[in-house]
Structures are given as C-alpha cells and as structure tokens.
Amino acid sequence: MTEDFTPTPEETSDAPRGERIAKFLARAGVASRRDVERMIEDNRIKLGGQPVTHPATFVQPGDIVLVDGKPVDNPERTRLWRYHKPDGLLTTHRDPQERKTVFDSLPEGMPRVISVGRLDINSEGLLLLTNDGELARRLELPGNAWVRRYRVRVFGVVDEKRLASLVNGFEYEGVKYGSIEAELDSKKGDNSWLTVSLREGKNREIRRVMQGLNLHVSRLIRLSYGPFQLGSLKARELEEVNGKTLREQIPDLPAPTRKRTR
C-alpha cells in the first residue's frame, strides 16, 4: 500500500520561485551568502514584514527586504573597485573592539560594498571591493587559478634553495600549503625583499610559511590579484574598474538589472 502524497502549492506552481534570499542579498552587496545565513540566525532580516527564518526563503520581484530595519534595493549593475589598503585597518564590517576598518575609510557616496578576500590588519596593498557578493565569492574561488602577487620584507637569513622549494608546497605545524613561487629581490643586512606569488591563499599563509623558514615578515604588500594591479594607487586611494575592462576579464558577467523604483 502506498501513502497519499499531497504536493505543496510551491511544488505544483508553474510560477518561478524567485531567488534565494542569501543570493539576493549577496548580489545586492549586503554580505556573503555565509554571512547572510548568520544574519538570518540573528533575526536581522525581514521579508514582507516577517522575519526570515530559513536561507531557503525566496525573493520575488517587488518584494520588500529589510536588513536591520532598512530596505534593500534590487541588485544594481555589478561594479568593482581597486583600493590601496594601508596597514592598521581591518577588512571587516564590524569589529567588537571598534577598531578602524576599510569600510570606515571609504569616501561618502560609495554604495554598500564587500571585499574580495581579505588582507589582515598589518598587511597593505591591493584590495578589491565590489557591490556584488556573488562576484566576490566567484573571484575568491581557488578554481580561478588567479595569481596573487606580493612584495614581502622579511627579517632573518634567507636560504634561497628552501625558498625555491616552496613551489612544491610546504607543510608547517600540521598545515599543508600549496605551491608558492618566491624569489629573493634584494638584501641589506638581515632584511630582505621577496616577491611571492600564490594561487590559493589560506589565512595568514605568507606569514606562516615564512615563519616556517625562520623568517619574520615585517611588511607585506599585495601588488596584484589576478589581472587587477595595485599600480600607482596611493594609500587609501580608490579607483573603479571600468565596465569594459570588467567584462573583458569576466566575460560571462551577468547583465545589469534595473534598480527597483518605489
């Protein structure tokens, strides 16, 4: 004997279900999908006046979504900026210790943006910012195989053979790191400058790997992230990547959508 099964209205409806709320808010530049799920757990999101309790909630055209009581507009066209992060700023939207963040330093009139990856508080150089969380997630994926290049000042005795061997991977304190290309550029006393390139960066990877080589990183500057370069940007300067360049580097970028009017 078989049990009767009554499909839900959602399962029988031919109407499109819309877009998952986590994806909608990510594309709107509110936060990453993972962070949106945490925001749902913290009861910070409402849809149609009701609290959102599950990430599998769908947003339909015309729906009103509130985050912390403020309405969120439909995602606009995808935009990307190059920013020269100075040391001393956190790459986070909220800090319990109320330290200065990258987002505090942005000029007035900037839309809500999130970072593509992070640079720790003591690191500097190129940080990509976007109003599209889906693009941020995509550019962070190791599958892109985009090279991230750094200029690194270290203190200690550099063993060039060990440095070159990093291309075969490295293990330190039980953590395995992928291939890293590292070259000695110059040396003065116990201080040396290196150029370091990697394709998949773990948290504080360069600092940890150098520590494994008995070297202390005293300065770390990101020069490039894939095809995007720090160039001549000065500390705290911000420059938008023009649409033509963005489409050339990311050919299948979704077409822009119109902003909802109220």
TORKOL-4160 file (C-alpha; in steps of 0.2 Angstrom, whole numbers, padded with zeros to 4 digits, m for minus):
262
<pt num="1" X="0000" Y="0000" Z="0000"/>
<pt num="2" X="0006" Y="0017" Z="m0004"/>
<pt num="3" X="0004" Y="0033" Z="0006"/>
<pt num="4" X="m0005" Y="0048" Z="m0001"/>
<pt num="5" X="0006" Y="0062" Z="m0005"/>
<pt num="6" X="m0001" Y="0080" Z="m0007"/>
<pt num="7" X="0012" Y="0092" Z="m0015"/>
<pt num="8" X="0014" Y="0109" Z="m0008"/>
<pt num="9" X="0007" Y="0124" Z="m0018"/>
<pt num="10" X="0026" Y="0129" Z="m0021"/>
<pt num="11" X="0029" Y="0112" Z="m0029"/>
<pt num="12" X="0014" Y="0112" Z="m0040"/>
<pt num="13" X="0015" Y="0130" Z="m0046"/>
<pt num="14" X="0022" Y="0134" Z="m0063"/>
<pt num="15" X="0027" Y="0151" Z="m0057"/>
<pt num="16" X="0046" Y="0154" Z="m0054"/>
<pt num="17" X="0051" Y="0154" Z="m0036"/>
<pt num="18" X="0062" Y="0169" Z="m0037"/>
<pt num="19" X="0079" Y="0170" Z="m0030"/>
<pt num="20" X="0085" Y="0163" Z="m0013"/>
<pt num="21" X="0087" Y="0177" Z="m0001"/>
<pt num="22" X="0105" Y="0174" Z="0003"/>
<pt num="23" X="0110" Y="0175" Z="m0016"/>
<pt num="24" X="0099" Y="0191" Z="m0017"/>
<pt num="25" X="0107" Y="0200" Z="m0003"/>
<pt num="26" X="0124" Y="0194" Z="m0009"/>
<pt num="27" X="0121" Y="0201" Z="m0026"/>
<pt num="28" X="0115" Y="0217" Z="m0018"/>
<pt num="29" X="0132" Y="0219" Z="m0009"/>
<pt num="30" X="0125" Y="0216" Z="0009"/>
<pt num="31" X="0136" Y="0202" Z="0014"/>
<pt num="32" X="0142" Y="0185" Z="0008"/>
<pt num="33" X="0130" Y="0171" Z="0007"/>
<pt num="34" X="0138" Y="0163" Z="0023"/>
<pt num="35" X="0136" Y="0179" Z="0032"/>
<pt num="36" X="0118" Y="0182" Z="0026"/>
<pt num="37" X="0114" Y="0165" Z="0034"/>
<pt num="38" X="0122" Y="0171" Z="0051"/>
<pt num="39" X="0111" Y="0187" Z="0049"/>
<pt num="40" X="0096" Y="0176" Z="0047"/>
<pt num="41" X="0100" Y="0166" Z="0063"/>
<pt num="42" X="0102" Y="0183" Z="0072"/>
<pt num="43" X="0084" Y="0188" Z="0066"/>
<pt num="44" X="0091" Y="0203" Z="0057"/>
<pt num="45" X="0082" Y="0201" Z="0040"/>
<pt num="46" X="0063" Y="0203" Z="0036"/>
<pt num="47" X="0054" Y="0199" Z="0020"/>
<pt num="48" X="0037" Y="0207" Z="0018"/>
<pt num="49" X="0037" Y="0212" Z="0036"/>
<pt num="50" X="0040" Y="0195" Z="0043"/>
<pt num="51" X="0056" Y="0188" Z="0050"/>
<pt num="52" X="0066" Y="0177" Z="0038"/>
<pt num="53" X="0070" Y="0161" Z="0047"/>
<pt num="54" X="0077" Y="0150" Z="0034"/>
<pt num="55" X="0090" Y="0153" Z="0020"/>
<pt num="56" X="0079" Y="0143" Z="0008"/>
<pt num="57" X="0067" Y="0158" Z="0008"/>
<pt num="58" X="0064" Y="0165" Z="m0010"/>
<pt num="59" X="0063" Y="0183" Z="m0015"/>
<pt num="60" X="0050" Y="0188" Z="m0029"/>
<pt num="61" X="0051" Y="0204" Z="m0040"/>
<pt num="62" X="0043" Y="0218" Z="m0030"/>
<pt num="63" X="0046" Y="0210" Z="m0013"/>
<pt num="64" X="0052" Y="0222" Z="0001"/>
<pt num="65" X="0068" Y="0215" Z="0010"/>
<pt num="66" X="0073" Y="0224" Z="0026"/>
<pt num="67" X="0090" Y="0221" Z="0034"/>
<pt num="68" X="0092" Y="0229" Z="0052"/>
<pt num="69" X="0076" Y="0238" Z="0048"/>
<pt num="70" X="0082" Y="0246" Z="0032"/>
<pt num="71" X="0076" Y="0242" Z="0014"/>
<pt num="72" X="0087" Y="0234" Z="0002"/>
<pt num="73" X="0085" Y="0238" Z="m0016"/>
<pt num="74" X="0087" Y="0226" Z="m0030"/>
<pt num="75" X="0105" Y="0222" Z="m0036"/>
<pt num="76" X="0111" Y="0236" Z="m0047"/>
<pt num="77" X="0124" Y="0233" Z="m0061"/>
<pt num="78" X="0140" Y="0224" Z="m0055"/>
<pt num="79" X="0154" Y="0236" Z="m0050"/>
<pt num="80" X="0172" Y="0233" Z="m0045"/>
<pt num="81" X="0185" Y="0245" Z="m0037"/>
<pt num="82" X="0203" Y="0244" Z="m0033"/>
<pt num="83" X="0208" Y="0250" Z="m0016"/>
<pt num="84" X="0225" Y="0253" Z="m0009"/>
<pt num="85" X="0223" Y="0247" Z="0009"/>
<pt num="86" X="0235" Y="0254" Z="0022"/>
<pt num="87" X="0241" Y="0244" Z="0037"/>
<pt num="88" X="0231" Y="0247" Z="0053"/>
<pt num="89" X="0214" Y="0244" Z="0045"/>
<pt num="90" X="0203" Y="0229" Z="0047"/>
<pt num="91" X="0195" Y="0221" Z="0032"/>
<pt num="92" X="0178" Y="0218" Z="0041"/>
<pt num="93" X="0161" Y="0227" Z="0043"/>
<pt num="94" X="0160" Y="0226" Z="0061"/>
<pt num="95" X="0174" Y="0225" Z="0075"/>
<pt num="96" X="0169" Y="0221" Z="0093"/>
<pt num="97" X="0184" Y="0231" Z="0098"/>
<pt num="98" X="0178" Y="0246" Z="0087"/>
<pt num="99" X="0195" Y="0247" Z="0078"/>
<pt num="100" X="0195" Y="0257" Z="0061"/>
<pt num="101" X="0190" Y="0247" Z="0046"/>
<pt num="102" X="0192" Y="0248" Z="0027"/>
<pt num="103" X="0174" Y="0252" Z="0026"/>
<pt num="104" X="0176" Y="0267" Z="0038"/>
<pt num="105" X="0189" Y="0275" Z="0026"/>
<pt num="106" X="0179" Y="0274" Z="0010"/>
<pt num="107" X="0173" Y="0291" Z="0003"/>
<pt num="108" X="0155" Y="0297" Z="0005"/>
<pt num="109" X="0143" Y="0292" Z="m0008"/>
<pt num="110" X="0150" Y="0274" Z="m0010"/>
<pt num="111" X="0137" Y="0261" Z="m0012"/>
<pt num="112" X="0137" Y="0246" Z="0000"/>
<pt num="113" X="0152" Y="0235" Z="m0004"/>
<pt num="114" X="0161" Y="0220" Z="0002"/>
<pt num="115" X="0179" Y="0214" Z="m0001"/>
<pt num="116" X="0186" Y="0201" Z="m0012"/>
<pt num="117" X="0195" Y="0191" Z="0001"/>
<pt num="118" X="0204" Y="0200" Z="0015"/>
<pt num="119" X="0221" Y="0207" Z="0020"/>
<pt num="120" X="0225" Y="0206" Z="0038"/>
<pt num="121" X="0227" Y="0222" Z="0049"/>
<pt num="122" X="0245" Y="0223" Z="0047"/>
<pt num="123" X="0245" Y="0220" Z="0028"/>
<pt num="124" X="0243" Y="0233" Z="0014"/>
<pt num="125" X="0241" Y="0235" Z="m0004"/>
<pt num="126" X="0228" Y="0230" Z="m0017"/>
<pt num="127" X="0211" Y="0225" Z="m0010"/>
<pt num="128" X="0196" Y="0223" Z="m0022"/>
<pt num="129" X="0179" Y="0229" Z="m0017"/>
<pt num="130" X="0163" Y="0225" Z="m0026"/>
<pt num="131" X="0144" Y="0229" Z="m0024"/>
<pt num="132" X="0140" Y="0211" Z="m0029"/>
<pt num="133" X="0143" Y="0197" Z="m0016"/>
<pt num="134" X="0141" Y="0184" Z="m0029"/>
<pt num="135" X="0156" Y="0191" Z="m0039"/>
<pt num="136" X="0166" Y="0192" Z="m0023"/>
<pt num="137" X="0163" Y="0174" Z="m0020"/>
<pt num="138" X="0167" Y="0169" Z="m0038"/>
<pt num="139" X="0184" Y="0179" Z="m0038"/>
<pt num="140" X="0189" Y="0170" Z="m0022"/>
<pt num="141" X="0187" Y="0153" Z="m0028"/>
<pt num="142" X="0203" Y="0143" Z="m0030"/>
<pt num="143" X="0197" Y="0136" Z="m0047"/>
<pt num="144" X="0200" Y="0153" Z="m0055"/>
<pt num="145" X="0219" Y="0150" Z="m0053"/>
<pt num="146" X="0222" Y="0168" Z="m0052"/>
<pt num="147" X="0239" Y="0173" Z="m0046"/>
<pt num="148" X="0240" Y="0184" Z="m0031"/>
<pt num="149" X="0257" Y="0193" Z="m0031"/>
<pt num="150" X="0265" Y="0201" Z="m0015"/>
<pt num="151" X="0281" Y="0211" Z="m0011"/>
<pt num="152" X="0287" Y="0205" Z="0006"/>
<pt num="153" X="0300" Y="0211" Z="0018"/>
<pt num="154" X="0307" Y="0198" Z="0029"/>
<pt num="155" X="0320" Y="0199" Z="0044"/>
<pt num="156" X="0332" Y="0184" Z="0045"/>
<pt num="157" X="0344" Y="0174" Z="0034"/>
<pt num="158" X="0336" Y="0169" Z="0018"/>
<pt num="159" X="0340" Y="0151" Z="0011"/>
<pt num="160" X="0337" Y="0153" Z="m0007"/>
<pt num="161" X="0336" Y="0134" Z="m0010"/>
<pt num="162" X="0322" Y="0132" Z="0003"/>
<pt num="163" X="0314" Y="0147" Z="m0004"/>
<pt num="164" X="0314" Y="0140" Z="m0021"/>
<pt num="165" X="0307" Y="0123" Z="m0015"/>
<pt num="166" X="0291" Y="0131" Z="m0009"/>
<pt num="167" X="0285" Y="0129" Z="m0027"/>
<pt num="168" X="0282" Y="0111" Z="m0022"/>
<pt num="169" X="0271" Y="0115" Z="m0007"/>
<pt num="170" X="0275" Y="0117" Z="0011"/>
<pt num="171" X="0269" Y="0110" Z="0027"/>
<pt num="172" X="0271" Y="0119" Z="0044"/>
<pt num="173" X="0263" Y="0114" Z="0061"/>
<pt num="174" X="0252" Y="0102" Z="0053"/>
<pt num="175" X="0245" Y="0113" Z="0039"/>
<pt num="176" X="0249" Y="0109" Z="0021"/>
<pt num="177" X="0251" Y="0124" Z="0009"/>
<pt num="178" X="0250" Y="0123" Z="m0010"/>
<pt num="179" X="0263" Y="0129" Z="m0022"/>
<pt num="180" X="0271" Y="0146" Z="m0019"/>
<pt num="181" X="0283" Y="0155" Z="m0030"/>
<pt num="182" X="0296" Y="0165" Z="m0020"/>
<pt num="183" X="0311" Y="0175" Z="m0026"/>
<pt num="184" X="0324" Y="0185" Z="m0017"/>
<pt num="185" X="0324" Y="0203" Z="m0024"/>
<pt num="186" X="0337" Y="0212" Z="m0013"/>
<pt num="187" X="0346" Y="0210" Z="0003"/>
<pt num="188" X="0353" Y="0223" Z="0016"/>
<pt num="189" X="0360" Y="0216" Z="0032"/>
<pt num="190" X="0347" Y="0205" Z="0040"/>
<pt num="191" X="0332" Y="0212" Z="0030"/>
<pt num="192" X="0327" Y="0206" Z="0013"/>
<pt num="193" X="0314" Y="0209" Z="0000"/>
<pt num="194" X="0305" Y="0195" Z="m0008"/>
<pt num="195" X="0292" Y="0193" Z="m0022"/>
<pt num="196" X="0279" Y="0180" Z="m0018"/>
<pt num="197" X="0266" Y="0173" Z="m0029"/>
<pt num="198" X="0252" Y="0161" Z="m0025"/>
<pt num="199" X="0235" Y="0155" Z="m0032"/>
<pt num="200" X="0226" Y="0149" Z="m0016"/>
<pt num="201" X="0229" Y="0158" Z="0000"/>
<pt num="202" X="0225" Y="0152" Z="0017"/>
<pt num="203" X="0223" Y="0163" Z="0032"/>
<pt num="204" X="0240" Y="0172" Z="0035"/>
<pt num="205" X="0248" Y="0160" Z="0023"/>
<pt num="206" X="0263" Y="0170" Z="0019"/>
<pt num="207" X="0267" Y="0175" Z="0036"/>
<pt num="208" X="0265" Y="0157" Z="0042"/>
<pt num="209" X="0276" Y="0149" Z="0028"/>
<pt num="210" X="0290" Y="0162" Z="0031"/>
<pt num="211" X="0289" Y="0158" Z="0050"/>
<pt num="212" X="0292" Y="0140" Z="0045"/>
<pt num="213" X="0308" Y="0146" Z="0036"/>
<pt num="214" X="0314" Y="0155" Z="0051"/>
<pt num="215" X="0309" Y="0172" Z="0044"/>
<pt num="216" X="0299" Y="0186" Z="0051"/>
<pt num="217" X="0288" Y="0196" Z="0040"/>
<pt num="218" X="0290" Y="0215" Z="0044"/>
<pt num="219" X="0280" Y="0221" Z="0029"/>
<pt num="220" X="0268" Y="0213" Z="0016"/>
<pt num="221" X="0261" Y="0222" Z="0001"/>
<pt num="222" X="0249" Y="0214" Z="m0011"/>
<pt num="223" X="0253" Y="0220" Z="m0029"/>
<pt num="224" X="0240" Y="0211" Z="m0039"/>
<pt num="225" X="0225" Y="0200" Z="m0038"/>
<pt num="226" X="0223" Y="0191" Z="m0055"/>
<pt num="227" X="0223" Y="0203" Z="m0069"/>
<pt num="228" X="0220" Y="0218" Z="m0057"/>
<pt num="229" X="0235" Y="0228" Z="m0052"/>
<pt num="230" X="0239" Y="0240" Z="m0037"/>
<pt num="231" X="0248" Y="0251" Z="m0050"/>
<pt num="232" X="0251" Y="0269" Z="m0044"/>
<pt num="233" X="0237" Y="0269" Z="m0032"/>
<pt num="234" X="0242" Y="0278" Z="m0016"/>
<pt num="235" X="0237" Y="0273" Z="0002"/>
<pt num="236" X="0218" Y="0275" Z="0004"/>
<pt num="237" X="0215" Y="0279" Z="m0014"/>
<pt num="238" X="0201" Y="0270" Z="m0023"/>
<pt num="239" X="0198" Y="0268" Z="m0042"/>
<pt num="240" X="0183" Y="0260" Z="m0050"/>
<pt num="241" X="0187" Y="0247" Z="m0064"/>
<pt num="242" X="0178" Y="0252" Z="m0079"/>
<pt num="243" X="0164" Y="0241" Z="m0086"/>
<pt num="244" X="0173" Y="0237" Z="m0102"/>
<pt num="245" X="0188" Y="0231" Z="m0093"/>
<pt num="246" X="0177" Y="0221" Z="m0080"/>
<pt num="247" X="0168" Y="0212" Z="m0094"/>
<pt num="248" X="0184" Y="0208" Z="m0103"/>
<pt num="249" X="0191" Y="0200" Z="m0088"/>
<pt num="250" X="0175" Y="0191" Z="m0083"/>
<pt num="251" X="0166" Y="0188" Z="m0100"/>
<pt num="252" X="0151" Y="0179" Z="m0093"/>
<pt num="253" X="0147" Y="0193" Z="m0080"/>
<pt num="254" X="0128" Y="0194" Z="m0078"/>
<pt num="255" X="0119" Y="0208" Z="m0087"/>
<pt num="256" X="0115" Y="0223" Z="m0077"/>
<pt num="257" X="0097" Y="0224" Z="m0069"/>
<pt num="258" X="0087" Y="0240" Z="m0067"/>
<pt num="259" X="0085" Y="0247" Z="m0049"/>
<pt num="260" X="0068" Y="0245" Z="m0042"/>
<pt num="261" X="0058" Y="0261" Z="m0041"/>
<pt num="262" X="0046" Y="0264" Z="m0027"/>
